[in-house]
Amino acid sequence: MLYPELSKLILDSAFAVHRSLGPGLLELPYHNALYYELAGNNLQVGYNAPFNVYYRGYTVGEYFADLLVNGTVILEVKAVSALGTEPSAQLLNYLHISGCRLGFLLNFAPQRLEFKRLVL
């Protein structure tokens, strides 16, 4: 599946979750609902997908991306009043570590779903 088609499915799924659950919940219900929404759209979804961090051939850490769609797109789910620079930096690090080129930062807390598309 091409990135434009996959991006549309991801955003449509996120909007569906936001419409259904509304704002004001903690992060976990959105994370779980988005997982089921994406899987229901016949996408392969990794939940808390692990990625190793390497330094000079040694594994020095491990990060967990909230959702990994079709092995190529990382989704970071947030439920905060406003997105600052830290979540974007976090997602960029995940993209770099994973080798994925596309990621979405999704904030479900505001009245309207807030999202950022990041490309490495």
C-alpha distances in whole Angstrom, upper triangle without the diagonal:
4,7,8,7,6,10,11,11,12,15,16,16,18,20,21,22,24,26,27,28,29,31,33,32,31,28,28,27,24,23,23,22,19,18,19,17,14,15,16,13,12,10,11,14,17,20,22,20,23,23,26,28,30,33,34,33,34,32,33,31,28,26,24,21,21,17,14,11,9,11,10,11,15,17,21,22,26,29,31,33,32,29,31,30,30,27,25,27,26,22,22,24,21,19,22,22,19,18,15,14,13,15,17,20,21,25,26,30,30,31,28,25,24,21,21,18,18,17,19
4,6,6,6,9,10,11,12,14,16,17,18,20,21,23,25,26,27,29,30,30,33,32,32,28,28,28,25,24,25,24,20,20,21,19,16,17,19,15,15,13,14,16,18,21,23,21,24,23,26,28,29,32,34,32,34,32,33,31,28,26,24,21,21,18,15,12,11,13,10,11,15,17,20,22,25,28,30,32,30,28,29,28,29,26,23,25,25,21,21,23,21,18,20,22,19,17,14,13,12,14,16,19,20,24,25,29,29,30,27,24,23,20,19,15,16,14,16
4,6,5,6,8,10,10,12,14,15,16,18,20,21,22,24,25,27,27,28,30,29,29,26,26,26,23,21,23,22,18,19,20,18,15,17,19,15,15,13,14,15,17,20,21,20,22,21,24,26,27,30,32,31,32,30,31,29,26,24,22,19,19,16,14,11,11,12,9,9,12,14,17,19,22,25,27,29,27,24,26,25,25,22,20,22,21,17,17,20,18,15,18,20,17,15,12,10,8,11,12,16,17,21,23,26,26,27,24,21,20,16,15,12,12,11,13
4,6,5,6,9,10,11,12,14,15,16,18,20,21,22,24,26,26,27,30,29,29,26,27,27,23,22,24,22,19,20,21,18,16,18,19,15,16,14,17,17,20,22,24,22,25,25,28,29,31,34,35,35,36,34,34,32,29,27,25,21,21,18,16,13,13,15,13,12,15,15,18,20,23,25,27,28,26,24,26,25,26,23,21,23,23,19,19,22,21,18,21,23,20,19,15,13,11,12,13,16,17,21,22,25,25,26,22,19,19,16,15,12,13,13,16
4,5,5,6,9,10,11,12,14,15,17,19,20,21,23,24,25,26,29,29,29,26,26,25,22,21,22,21,17,18,19,16,13,15,16,12,13,12,14,16,19,21,23,22,25,25,29,30,32,35,37,36,37,35,35,33,30,27,25,21,21,18,16,12,12,15,13,12,15,16,19,20,23,25,28,29,28,25,28,27,28,25,23,25,25,21,22,24,22,20,23,24,21,20,17,15,13,14,14,18,18,21,22,26,26,26,22,20,20,17,17,14,16,16,18
4,5,5,6,9,10,11,12,14,15,17,18,20,21,23,23,24,27,26,26,23,23,22,19,18,19,18,14,15,16,13,10,13,14,11,11,9,11,12,15,17,19,18,21,22,25,27,29,32,34,33,34,31,32,30,26,24,21,18,17,14,12,9,9,12,10,9,12,12,16,17,20,23,25,27,26,23,26,25,25,22,20,23,22,18,19,21,19,17,20,21,18,17,14,13,10,11,12,15,15,19,20,24,24,25,21,18,18,15,15,12,14,14,17
4,5,5,6,8,10,11,12,14,15,16,18,20,21,21,22,25,24,24,21,22,21,18,17,19,18,14,15,17,14,11,14,16,13,14,12,14,14,16,18,19,19,22,22,25,26,29,32,34,33,34,31,32,29,26,23,21,17,16,14,13,10,11,13,11,9,11,11,14,15,18,20,22,24,22,20,22,22,23,19,18,20,20,16,17,20,18,16,19,21,18,18,14,12,9,9,9,12,12,16,17,21,21,22,18,15,15,12,12,9,11,12,15
4,5,5,6,8,10,10,12,14,15,16,18,20,20,21,24,24,25,22,23,22,18,18,19,17,14,16,16,13,11,15,15,12,14,12,15,15,18,20,22,21,25,25,29,30,33,36,38,37,37,35,35,32,29,26,24,20,19,16,15,12,14,16,14,12,14,13,16,17,19,21,23,25,23,21,24,24,25,22,20,23,23,19,20,23,21,19,23,24,22,21,18,16,13,13,11,14,14,17,17,21,21,21,17,15,15,13,13,12,14,15,19
4,6,5,6,9,10,10,12,14,15,16,18,19,21,24,23,23,21,21,19,16,16,17,15,11,12,13,10,8,11,11,8,10,9,12,13,16,17,20,19,23,24,28,29,32,35,38,37,37,34,35,32,28,25,22,19,17,14,14,10,12,15,14,12,14,13,16,16,19,21,23,25,24,22,25,26,26,22,21,24,23,20,21,24,21,20,23,24,21,21,18,17,14,13,12,15,14,17,17,21,21,21,18,15,16,14,15,14,16,17,20
4,6,5,6,9,10,11,12,14,15,17,17,18,21,20,20,17,18,17,13,13,14,13,9,10,12,9,7,11,12,9,11,9,12,11,14,15,17,17,20,21,25,26,29,32,35,34,34,31,31,28,25,22,19,15,14,11,11,8,11,13,12,9,10,9,12,12,15,17,20,22,21,19,22,22,22,18,18,21,19,16,18,20,18,17,21,21,19,19,16,15,12,10,9,11,10,13,14,18,18,19,16,13,13,11,12,11,14,15,18
4,5,5,6,8,10,10,12,14,15,15,16,19,19,20,17,18,17,13,14,15,13,10,13,14,11,10,14,14,12,15,13,15,14,17,17,19,19,23,24,27,28,31,34,37,36,36,33,33,30,27,24,21,17,15,13,14,12,14,17,15,12,13,10,13,12,14,16,18,20,19,17,20,21,22,18,17,21,20,17,19,21,19,18,22,23,21,21,18,17,13,11,9,11,9,12,12,16,16,16,13,10,10,9,10,10,13,15,19
4,6,5,6,9,10,10,12,14,15,16,20,20,21,18,19,17,14,15,16,13,10,13,13,10,9,13,12,10,14,13,16,15,18,19,21,22,25,26,30,32,35,38,40,40,39,36,36,33,30,27,24,20,18,15,16,14,16,19,18,15,16,13,16,15,17,18,20,22,21,20,24,25,25,21,21,24,23,20,22,25,23,22,26,27,24,25,21,20,16,15,13,14,12,14,13,17,17,16,13,11,13,12,14,14,17,19,22
4,5,5,6,9,10,11,12,14,15,18,17,18,16,16,14,11,12,12,9,7,9,9,6,6,10,9,8,12,11,14,13,15,16,18,19,23,24,28,30,33,36,39,38,37,34,34,31,28,24,21,18,15,13,14,12,14,17,17,14,14,12,14,13,15,16,19,21,21,20,23,24,24,20,21,24,22,19,22,24,21,21,25,25,23,24,20,20,17,15,12,14,11,13,12,16,17,17,14,11,13,12,15,15,18,20,23
4,5,5,6,9,10,11,11,12,15,14,15,13,14,12,9,10,11,9,6,10,11,8,9,12,13,12,15,14,16,14,16,15,17,18,22,23,27,29,32,35,38,37,36,33,33,30,26,23,20,16,13,12,14,13,16,18,17,14,13,10,11,10,12,13,15,17,17,16,20,21,21,17,18,21,20,17,20,22,20,20,24,24,22,23,20,20,16,13,10,11,8,9,9,12,13,13,11,8,10,9,12,13,16,18,21
4,5,5,6,8,10,10,11,15,15,17,15,16,14,11,13,14,11,9,13,13,10,11,15,14,14,17,16,19,17,20,19,21,22,26,27,31,32,35,38,41,41,40,37,37,33,30,26,23,20,17,16,18,16,19,21,20,17,17,14,15,13,14,14,16,17,17,17,21,23,23,20,20,23,22,20,23,25,23,23,27,28,26,27,23,22,19,16,13,13,10,11,9,12,12,11,9,7,10,10,13,15,18,21,24
4,5,5,6,9,10,12,15,15,17,16,16,13,11,13,13,10,9,12,11,8,10,13,12,12,15,15,18,17,19,19,21,23,26,28,32,34,37,40,43,42,41,38,38,34,31,28,24,21,18,16,18,17,19,22,22,19,18,15,17,14,16,16,19,20,20,20,24,26,26,22,23,26,25,22,25,28,25,25,29,30,27,28,25,25,21,19,16,16,13,13,11,14,15,14,12,10,13,14,17,18,21,23,27
4,5,5,6,8,10,13,12,13,12,12,10,7,9,10,6,6,10,10,7,10,13,12,13,16,16,18,16,18,16,18,20,24,26,30,32,35,38,41,40,39,36,36,32,29,25,22,19,15,15,17,16,19,21,21,18,17,14,14,12,13,13,16,18,19,19,22,24,24,20,21,25,23,21,24,26,24,24,28,28,26,28,24,24,21,18,15,15,11,11,9,12,13,13,12,10,13,13,17,18,21,23,26
4,5,5,5,7,10,10,12,12,13,11,8,11,12,9,9,13,13,11,13,16,16,16,20,19,21,19,20,19,20,22,26,28,31,32,36,39,42,42,40,37,36,33,30,26,23,20,17,16,19,18,22,24,23,20,19,15,15,12,12,11,14,15,16,16,20,23,22,19,20,24,22,21,24,26,24,25,28,29,27,29,25,25,21,19,15,14,10,9,6,9,10,9,8,7,10,12,15,17,20,23,26
4,6,5,9,12,13,15,15,16,13,11,14,15,11,12,15,15,12,15,18,17,17,20,20,23,21,23,22,23,26,29,31,35,36,40,43,46,45,44,41,40,37,33,30,27,24,20,20,22,21,24,26,26,22,22,18,18,15,16,14,17,17,19,20,23,26,26,23,24,27,26,24,27,30,28,28,32,32,31,32,28,28,24,22,18,17,14,13,10,12,12,10,9,9,13,14,18,20,23,26,29
4,6,9,12,12,15,15,15,11,10,13,13,10,11,14,13,11,14,17,15,16,20,20,22,20,22,21,23,25,29,31,35,36,40,43,46,45,44,41,40,36,33,30,26,24,20,19,22,21,24,26,26,23,22,19,19,16,16,15,18,19,21,22,25,28,27,24,26,29,27,25,29,31,28,29,33,33,31,33,29,29,26,23,20,19,15,15,11,13,14,12,12,12,15,17,21,22,25,28,31
4,7,9,8,11,11,12,9,8,11,11,9,11,14,13,12,15,18,17,18,21,21,23,20,22,20,21,24,27,30,33,35,38,41,45,44,42,39,38,34,31,28,24,22,18,18,22,21,25,26,27,23,22,18,18,14,14,12,15,16,18,20,23,26,25,22,24,27,25,24,28,29,27,28,32,32,30,32,29,29,26,23,19,18,14,13,9,10,12,11,12,11,15,17,20,22,25,28,31
4,7,8,11,12,14,11,10,13,14,12,13,16,16,15,18,20,20,21,24,23,25,23,24,22,23,26,29,31,34,35,39,42,45,45,43,40,39,35,32,29,26,23,20,20,23,23,26,28,28,24,23,19,18,14,14,11,13,14,16,18,21,24,24,21,23,26,25,24,27,29,27,28,32,32,31,33,30,30,26,23,19,17,14,12,8,8,9,7,9,9,13,15,19,21,24,28,31
4,6,9,10,13,11,10,13,15,13,14,17,18,17,19,22,22,23,26,25,26,23,24,22,22,25,28,30,33,34,37,40,44,43,42,38,37,33,31,27,24,22,19,20,23,23,27,28,28,24,22,18,17,13,11,8,10,10,13,15,18,21,21,19,21,24,23,22,25,27,26,27,30,31,30,32,29,29,25,22,18,16,12,9,6,5,6,6,8,8,11,14,17,20,23,27,29
4,7,9,12,11,10,14,15,14,16,19,20,19,21,24,24,25,28,27,28,25,25,22,22,25,28,30,33,33,37,40,43,43,41,38,36,33,30,27,24,22,19,21,24,25,29,30,29,26,23,20,17,14,11,8,9,9,13,15,18,21,21,19,21,24,23,23,26,27,26,28,31,31,31,33,30,30,27,24,20,17,14,11,8,5,8,8,11,11,13,16,19,22,25,28,31
4,7,8,7,8,11,12,12,13,16,17,17,19,21,22,24,26,25,25,22,22,19,19,23,25,27,30,31,35,38,41,41,39,35,34,30,27,24,21,20,17,18,22,23,27,28,28,24,22,18,16,12,10,7,10,11,14,16,19,22,21,18,21,24,22,22,25,26,25,27,30,30,29,31,29,29,26,23,20,17,14,11,8,7,10,11,13,13,15,17,20,23,25,28,30
4,6,7,8,9,11,12,13,15,17,18,19,21,22,24,26,24,24,21,20,17,17,20,22,24,27,28,32,34,38,38,36,32,30,27,24,21,18,17,14,16,20,22,26,26,26,23,20,16,14,10,8,6,8,11,14,15,17,20,18,16,19,21,19,19,23,24,22,24,27,27,26,29,27,28,25,21,18,16,13,11,9,8,12,14,15,14,15,17,19,22,23,27,28
4,6,6,6,9,10,11,12,15,15,17,18,20,21,23,21,21,17,17,14,13,16,19,21,24,25,29,31,35,34,32,29,28,24,21,18,15,14,10,13,16,18,22,22,22,19,16,13,10,7,6,5,8,12,13,13,16,18,16,13,16,18,16,16,20,20,19,21,24,23,23,25,23,24,21,18,15,13,10,9,8,8,12,15,15,13,14,14,17,19,20,23,25
4,5,5,6,8,10,11,13,14,15,17,18,20,22,20,19,16,15,12,11,15,17,20,23,25,29,31,35,34,32,28,27,24,20,17,14,13,10,12,16,17,21,21,22,19,16,13,11,8,9,9,12,16,17,17,20,21,19,16,19,21,18,18,21,22,19,22,25,24,23,26,23,25,22,19,17,15,13,12,11,12,16,18,18,16,17,17,19,21,22,25,26
4,5,5,6,8,10,11,12,14,15,16,18,20,19,19,16,16,13,14,17,20,23,26,28,32,35,38,37,35,32,31,27,24,21,17,16,12,13,17,18,21,22,23,20,18,15,13,10,11,10,13,16,18,19,22,23,22,19,21,23,21,20,24,24,22,24,27,26,25,28,25,26,24,20,18,16,13,12,10,12,15,16,17,15,16,17,20,22,23,26,28
4,5,5,6,8,10,10,12,14,15,16,19,17,18,15,15,13,13,16,19,22,25,27,31,34,37,36,35,31,30,27,23,20,17,14,11,11,15,16,19,20,21,18,15,12,11,7,8,8,12,15,16,16,19,21,20,16,18,21,19,17,21,22,20,21,25,24,23,25,23,23,20,17,14,13,10,9,7,10,13,14,14,11,13,14,16,18,20,23,25
4,6,5,6,9,10,11,12,14,16,17,15,15,12,12,9,10,13,16,18,22,24,27,30,34,33,31,28,27,23,20,17,13,11,7,8,12,13,16,17,18,15,13,9,9,6,8,10,13,17,17,17,19,21,19,15,17,19,17,15,19,20,17,19,22,21,20,22,20,21,18,15,13,12,10,10,10,12,15,17,17,14,15,14,16,17,19,21,23
4,5,5,6,9,10,11,12,15,16,15,14,11,11,9,11,14,17,20,23,26,29,32,36,34,33,29,29,25,21,19,15,13,10,10,13,14,17,18,19,17,15,12,12,10,12,13,17,20,21,20,23,24,22,19,21,23,20,19,22,23,20,21,25,24,22,24,22,23,21,18,16,15,13,14,12,15,18,19,19,16,18,17,20,20,22,24,26
4,5,5,6,9,10,10,13,15,14,15,12,13,11,14,16,20,23,26,28,32,35,38,37,36,32,32,28,25,22,18,16,12,11,14,14,17,19,20,17,16,13,13,11,13,13,17,20,21,21,24,25,24,20,22,24,22,20,24,25,22,23,26,26,24,26,23,24,21,18,16,16,13,14,11,14,17,17,17,14,16,16,19,20,22,25,27
4,5,5,6,8,10,11,13,11,12,10,11,10,12,14,18,20,24,26,30,33,36,35,34,30,30,27,23,20,16,14,10,9,11,11,14,16,17,14,13,10,11,9,12,13,17,19,20,19,22,23,22,18,19,22,20,17,21,22,19,20,23,23,21,23,20,21,17,15,13,13,10,12,11,14,16,17,16,13,14,14,16,17,19,21,23
4,6,5,6,8,10,11,10,10,7,8,7,10,12,16,18,22,25,28,31,34,33,32,28,28,25,21,18,15,12,9,7,9,9,12,14,15,13,12,10,12,10,14,15,19,22,22,21,24,25,23,19,21,23,20,18,21,22,18,19,23,22,19,21,19,20,18,15,14,15,13,15,14,17,20,21,20,16,18,17,18,18,20,22,23
4,5,5,6,9,10,10,11,9,11,10,14,15,19,22,25,28,31,35,38,36,35,32,32,29,25,22,18,16,13,11,13,12,14,16,18,16,16,14,15,14,17,18,21,24,25,24,27,28,27,23,24,26,24,21,25,25,22,23,26,26,23,25,22,23,21,19,17,18,16,17,16,19,21,22,21,18,20,19,21,21,23,25,27
4,6,5,6,9,9,11,10,13,13,16,17,21,23,27,29,33,36,39,37,37,33,34,30,27,24,20,17,14,12,13,12,14,17,17,15,15,13,15,14,16,18,21,24,24,23,26,27,26,23,23,26,24,21,24,26,22,23,26,26,23,25,22,22,19,17,16,17,14,16,15,18,20,20,18,16,18,17,19,19,21,23,26
4,5,5,7,6,8,7,10,11,14,15,19,21,25,27,30,34,36,35,34,31,31,28,25,22,18,15,13,10,10,8,10,13,14,12,13,11,14,13,17,18,22,24,24,23,26,26,25,22,22,24,22,19,22,23,20,20,23,23,20,21,18,19,16,15,14,15,14,16,16,19,21,22,20,16,18,16,18,17,19,20,23
4,5,5,5,6,6,10,11,14,15,18,21,25,27,30,34,37,35,34,31,32,28,25,22,19,16,14,11,11,9,10,13,15,14,15,14,16,16,19,21,25,27,28,26,29,29,28,24,25,27,24,22,24,25,22,21,25,24,21,22,19,21,19,17,17,19,17,20,19,22,24,25,23,20,22,20,21,20,22,23,25
4,5,7,10,10,13,14,18,18,22,25,28,31,34,38,40,38,38,35,35,32,28,26,22,20,17,14,15,12,13,16,18,17,18,16,19,18,21,22,26,29,29,28,31,32,31,27,27,30,27,24,27,28,25,25,28,28,25,26,23,24,21,20,19,21,19,21,20,23,25,25,23,20,22,21,23,22,24,25,28
4,6,9,10,14,15,19,19,23,25,28,31,34,37,40,38,38,35,36,33,29,26,23,20,18,14,14,11,12,15,16,15,17,16,19,18,22,23,26,29,29,27,30,31,30,26,26,29,27,24,26,27,24,23,27,27,24,24,21,22,19,18,18,20,18,21,20,24,25,25,22,20,21,20,21,20,22,23,26
4,7,9,13,15,18,18,21,23,27,30,32,36,38,36,36,33,34,32,28,26,22,20,18,15,14,10,10,13,15,15,17,17,20,20,23,25,29,31,31,29,32,32,31,28,27,30,27,24,26,27,24,23,26,26,23,23,20,21,19,19,19,21,20,23,23,26,28,28,26,23,24,22,23,22,23,24,26
4,6,10,12,16,15,18,20,24,26,29,32,35,33,33,30,31,28,25,22,19,16,15,11,10,7,6,10,11,11,13,13,17,17,21,23,26,29,29,27,29,29,28,24,24,26,24,21,23,24,20,19,23,22,19,19,16,18,16,15,16,18,18,21,21,25,26,27,25,21,22,20,21,19,20,20,22
4,7,10,13,12,15,17,20,23,26,29,32,29,29,26,28,25,22,20,17,14,14,10,8,6,5,7,10,11,12,13,16,17,21,23,27,30,29,27,29,29,27,24,24,25,23,20,22,22,18,18,21,20,16,17,15,17,16,15,16,18,18,22,22,26,28,29,26,23,23,21,21,20,20,20,21
4,6,10,9,13,15,18,21,24,28,30,28,28,25,26,23,19,17,13,11,10,6,6,5,6,8,10,10,10,10,13,14,17,20,23,26,26,24,26,26,24,21,21,22,20,17,19,20,16,16,19,18,15,17,14,16,15,14,14,16,16,19,19,22,25,26,24,21,21,19,19,18,19,19,20
4,6,5,9,11,15,18,21,25,27,25,24,21,22,19,15,13,10,9,8,5,5,6,8,8,10,10,9,10,12,13,17,20,23,26,26,24,25,25,23,19,20,21,18,16,18,18,14,15,18,16,13,15,13,16,15,14,15,16,16,19,20,23,25,27,26,22,22,20,20,19,19,19,20
4,5,9,12,15,18,22,25,28,26,25,21,22,18,15,12,9,8,6,5,7,9,11,11,13,12,10,10,11,11,15,17,20,24,24,22,24,24,21,18,19,20,17,15,18,18,14,16,19,17,15,17,16,18,17,15,15,15,15,17,18,21,24,26,24,21,21,19,20,19,20,21,21
4,6,10,13,15,19,22,25,24,22,19,19,15,11,9,5,5,4,6,8,11,14,12,14,13,10,10,10,11,14,16,19,23,23,20,22,22,19,16,17,18,14,13,16,15,12,14,17,15,13,16,15,18,17,14,15,15,15,17,18,20,23,26,25,21,21,19,19,19,19,20,20
4,7,10,13,16,20,23,21,20,16,17,14,10,8,5,5,7,6,6,10,12,9,11,11,9,10,11,13,16,19,22,25,25,22,23,22,20,17,18,18,14,13,15,14,10,12,14,12,10,13,12,15,15,13,15,15,17,19,20,23,26,28,27,23,22,20,20,19,18,19,18
4,7,10,13,17,19,18,16,13,13,10,7,6,4,7,9,10,9,13,14,12,13,14,11,13,13,15,18,21,23,27,26,23,24,23,20,17,18,18,14,13,15,13,10,12,13,10,9,13,13,16,17,15,17,17,19,21,23,25,28,31,30,26,25,23,22,21,19,20,19
4,7,10,13,16,14,13,10,11,9,6,5,6,8,11,12,11,14,15,12,13,13,11,14,14,17,19,23,24,28,27,23,24,22,19,17,17,16,13,12,13,11,8,10,10,7,6,10,11,14,15,15,17,18,20,22,24,27,29,32,31,27,26,23,22,20,18,18,16
4,6,10,13,11,10,6,8,6,4,6,9,11,15,16,14,18,19,15,16,17,15,17,17,20,22,26,27,30,29,26,25,23,20,19,19,17,15,15,15,12,10,12,11,7,8,11,13,17,18,18,20,21,23,25,28,30,32,35,34,30,29,26,24,23,21,20,18
4,7,10,10,8,6,6,5,6,7,11,13,16,18,17,20,21,17,18,18,16,18,18,21,23,26,27,30,28,25,24,22,19,18,18,16,13,14,14,10,10,12,10,6,9,11,14,17,18,18,21,21,24,26,28,30,33,36,34,31,29,26,24,23,20,20,17
4,7,6,5,5,6,7,9,11,14,16,20,21,20,23,23,20,20,21,19,22,21,25,26,30,30,33,32,28,27,24,22,21,21,18,17,17,16,13,13,14,11,8,11,13,16,18,21,21,24,24,27,29,32,34,36,39,38,34,32,29,27,26,23,22,19
4,5,5,6,6,9,12,14,18,19,23,24,23,26,27,23,23,24,22,25,24,27,29,32,32,35,33,30,28,25,23,23,23,19,18,19,18,14,15,16,13,11,14,15,19,21,23,23,26,26,30,32,35,36,38,42,40,37,34,32,29,28,24,23,20
4,6,9,9,13,15,18,21,23,26,27,26,29,29,25,25,26,25,28,28,31,32,36,36,39,37,33,32,28,26,27,26,23,22,23,21,18,18,19,16,14,16,17,21,23,26,26,29,30,33,35,38,40,42,45,44,40,38,35,32,31,27,26,22
4,7,9,12,14,17,20,22,25,26,24,27,27,23,23,25,24,27,27,30,32,36,36,39,37,34,33,30,27,27,27,24,22,23,21,18,18,19,16,14,15,16,20,22,25,26,29,30,33,35,38,40,42,45,44,40,38,35,32,31,27,26,23
4,6,9,12,15,18,20,24,25,24,27,27,23,24,25,24,26,26,29,31,34,35,38,36,33,32,29,26,26,26,23,21,22,21,18,18,19,17,14,16,17,21,23,26,26,29,29,32,34,37,38,41,44,43,39,37,34,32,31,28,27,24
4,6,8,11,14,17,21,22,21,24,25,21,22,23,21,23,23,26,27,31,32,35,33,30,29,27,24,23,24,21,19,20,19,16,15,17,15,12,13,16,19,22,24,23,26,26,29,31,33,35,38,41,40,36,34,32,30,29,26,25,22
4,7,10,14,17,20,22,22,25,26,23,23,23,21,23,22,25,26,29,29,33,31,28,27,25,21,22,22,19,17,19,18,15,15,17,15,12,14,17,20,22,24,23,26,25,28,30,32,33,36,39,38,35,33,31,29,28,25,25,22
4,7,10,13,17,19,19,22,24,20,21,21,18,20,19,21,22,25,26,29,28,25,24,22,19,19,20,17,14,16,16,13,12,15,14,11,13,16,18,21,22,21,23,22,25,26,29,30,33,36,35,32,30,28,26,26,23,23,21
4,7,10,13,15,15,19,20,17,18,18,15,17,16,18,20,23,24,28,27,24,23,21,18,17,18,16,13,14,15,12,10,13,13,10,11,14,16,19,20,18,20,20,22,24,26,27,30,33,32,29,27,25,24,23,21,21,20
4,7,10,12,12,16,18,15,16,15,12,13,12,15,16,19,21,24,23,20,20,18,15,14,15,13,10,11,12,9,8,11,12,9,9,13,14,17,17,15,16,16,18,20,22,24,26,30,29,25,24,21,20,20,18,19,17
4,6,9,10,13,16,14,15,13,10,11,10,12,14,17,19,23,22,19,20,19,16,14,15,14,11,11,13,11,8,11,13,11,10,14,14,16,16,14,15,14,16,18,19,21,24,27,26,23,22,20,19,19,17,19,18
4,6,7,10,13,11,12,10,7,7,7,9,12,15,17,21,20,17,18,17,15,12,13,13,9,8,11,10,7,9,12,10,9,12,11,14,13,10,11,11,13,15,17,19,22,25,23,20,18,16,16,15,14,16,15
4,7,10,13,13,13,11,8,6,5,6,10,13,15,19,19,16,18,18,15,12,14,15,11,10,13,13,10,12,15,14,13,16,14,16,14,11,11,10,11,13,14,16,19,22,21,17,17,15,15,15,15,17,18
4,6,10,10,10,8,6,5,7,8,12,15,18,21,21,18,20,20,18,14,15,17,14,11,14,15,11,12,16,15,12,15,12,14,12,10,10,11,11,14,15,18,20,23,21,17,17,15,15,14,15,16,17
4,7,6,7,6,5,6,9,11,15,18,21,24,23,20,22,21,20,16,16,17,15,12,14,14,11,11,14,13,10,12,9,12,10,9,10,12,13,16,18,21,23,25,23,19,19,16,16,14,14,15,15
4,5,6,5,6,8,11,13,17,20,23,25,24,22,24,23,22,19,18,20,17,14,16,17,14,13,16,16,13,13,10,12,10,10,11,13,14,17,18,22,24,25,23,19,19,16,16,14,15,15,16
4,5,7,9,11,15,17,20,24,26,29,28,25,27,26,25,22,21,22,20,17,18,19,16,14,17,17,13,13,11,12,11,12,14,17,17,21,22,26,27,29,26,23,22,19,19,17,17,16,17
4,6,8,11,14,17,20,24,26,29,28,25,26,25,24,21,20,20,18,15,16,16,13,12,14,13,10,10,8,11,11,11,14,16,18,22,23,26,28,30,28,24,23,20,19,17,16,15,15
4,7,10,13,16,20,23,25,28,26,23,24,23,22,19,18,18,17,13,14,15,12,10,12,12,9,8,5,7,7,9,11,15,17,20,22,26,27,29,26,22,21,18,17,14,13,12,12
4,7,10,13,16,20,22,24,23,20,21,20,19,16,15,16,14,11,12,13,10,9,12,13,10,10,6,7,5,5,8,11,13,16,18,22,23,25,22,19,18,14,13,10,10,10,11
4,7,10,13,17,19,22,20,17,18,17,16,13,12,13,11,8,10,11,8,7,11,11,9,10,7,9,7,5,6,9,11,14,16,19,21,23,21,17,16,13,12,10,10,10,11
4,6,10,13,15,18,17,14,16,16,15,11,11,13,11,8,11,13,10,10,14,14,12,14,11,12,9,6,5,6,7,11,13,16,18,20,18,14,13,10,10,10,10,12,14
4,7,10,12,15,14,12,13,13,12,8,9,11,9,7,10,12,9,11,14,14,14,16,13,14,11,8,6,5,6,9,11,13,16,18,17,13,12,10,10,11,11,14,15
4,7,10,13,13,11,14,15,13,9,11,14,12,10,14,15,13,15,18,18,17,19,17,17,15,11,8,6,5,6,8,10,13,15,14,11,10,9,11,12,14,17,18
4,6,9,9,8,11,13,12,8,11,14,12,11,15,16,15,17,20,20,20,22,20,20,17,13,11,7,6,5,6,8,10,14,13,10,9,10,11,14,15,18,20
4,7,9,9,12,15,14,11,14,17,15,15,19,20,19,21,24,24,23,26,23,24,21,17,14,11,8,5,5,4,8,11,12,10,10,11,14,17,18,22,24
4,5,7,9,13,12,10,13,16,15,15,19,20,20,21,24,25,25,27,25,25,22,18,15,12,10,7,7,5,8,11,12,11,10,12,14,17,19,22,24
4,7,10,13,13,13,15,17,17,18,21,22,22,24,26,27,28,30,27,27,24,20,17,14,12,8,9,6,6,10,11,11,10,13,15,18,20,24,26
4,6,10,11,10,12,15,15,16,18,20,20,22,24,25,26,27,25,24,22,18,15,12,11,8,10,8,8,11,12,11,9,11,12,16,17,21,23
4,7,8,7,8,11,12,12,14,16,17,18,20,22,22,24,22,21,18,15,12,9,9,7,10,10,10,14,13,11,8,9,9,13,14,17,19
4,6,7,7,9,11,12,13,15,17,18,20,21,22,24,22,21,19,16,14,11,12,11,14,13,14,17,17,15,12,12,11,14,14,18,19
4,6,5,6,9,10,11,12,14,16,17,18,20,21,20,19,17,15,14,11,14,13,17,17,17,20,19,17,14,13,11,14,12,15,16
4,5,5,6,9,10,10,12,14,15,16,18,20,19,19,17,15,14,11,13,13,16,16,18,21,21,18,15,14,13,15,13,16,16
4,5,5,6,9,10,11,12,14,15,16,18,17,17,15,12,10,7,10,10,13,14,16,19,18,15,13,11,10,12,11,14,15
4,5,5,6,9,10,11,12,14,15,16,15,14,12,10,9,7,10,11,15,16,17,20,19,16,13,11,8,9,8,11,12
4,5,5,6,9,10,11,12,14,15,15,14,14,12,12,10,14,15,18,19,20,24,22,20,16,14,12,12,10,12,12
4,5,5,6,9,10,11,12,14,14,14,13,11,11,10,13,14,17,18,20,24,22,19,17,14,13,13,11,13,13
4,5,5,6,9,10,10,12,11,11,10,7,8,7,11,13,16,18,20,23,21,18,15,12,10,10,8,10,10
4,5,5,6,9,10,11,10,9,9,8,10,10,14,16,20,21,22,26,23,20,17,14,11,10,7,8,7
4,5,5,6,8,10,10,11,12,11,13,13,16,18,21,23,25,28,26,23,20,17,15,14,11,11,10
4,5,5,6,8,8,10,10,9,11,11,15,17,20,22,24,27,25,22,20,17,15,13,11,11,10
4,6,5,6,5,6,7,7,10,12,15,18,21,24,25,28,26,22,20,16,14,12,9,8,7
4,6,5,7,8,10,11,14,15,19,21,24,27,28,31,29,25,23,20,17,15,11,10,7
4,6,8,10,12,12,15,16,20,22,25,27,29,32,30,27,24,21,19,17,14,13,11
4,5,9,10,11,14,16,19,22,24,27,29,32,29,26,24,21,18,16,14,13,11
4,6,9,11,15,17,20,23,26,29,30,33,30,27,25,21,19,16,13,11,9
4,6,8,11,14,17,21,23,26,27,30,27,24,22,18,16,13,11,9,8
4,7,11,14,17,20,23,26,27,29,26,23,20,17,14,11,8,6,5
4,7,10,13,17,19,23,23,25,22,19,17,13,11,7,6,5,6
4,7,10,13,16,19,20,22,19,16,14,10,8,6,5,6,8
4,6,10,12,15,16,18,16,12,10,7,6,5,6,9,11
4,7,10,12,13,16,14,10,8,5,5,7,8,11,13
4,6,9,11,13,11,7,6,5,7,9,11,14,17
4,6,7,10,9,6,5,6,9,12,14,18,20
4,6,8,8,5,7,9,12,15,17,21,23
4,7,8,7,8,11,14,17,20,23,26
4,5,6,7,11,14,17,20,24,26
4,7,9,12,16,19,22,26,29
4,6,10,13,16,19,23,26
4,7,10,13,16,20,23
4,7,10,13,17,20
4,7,10,13,16
4,6,10,13
4,7,10
4,7
4
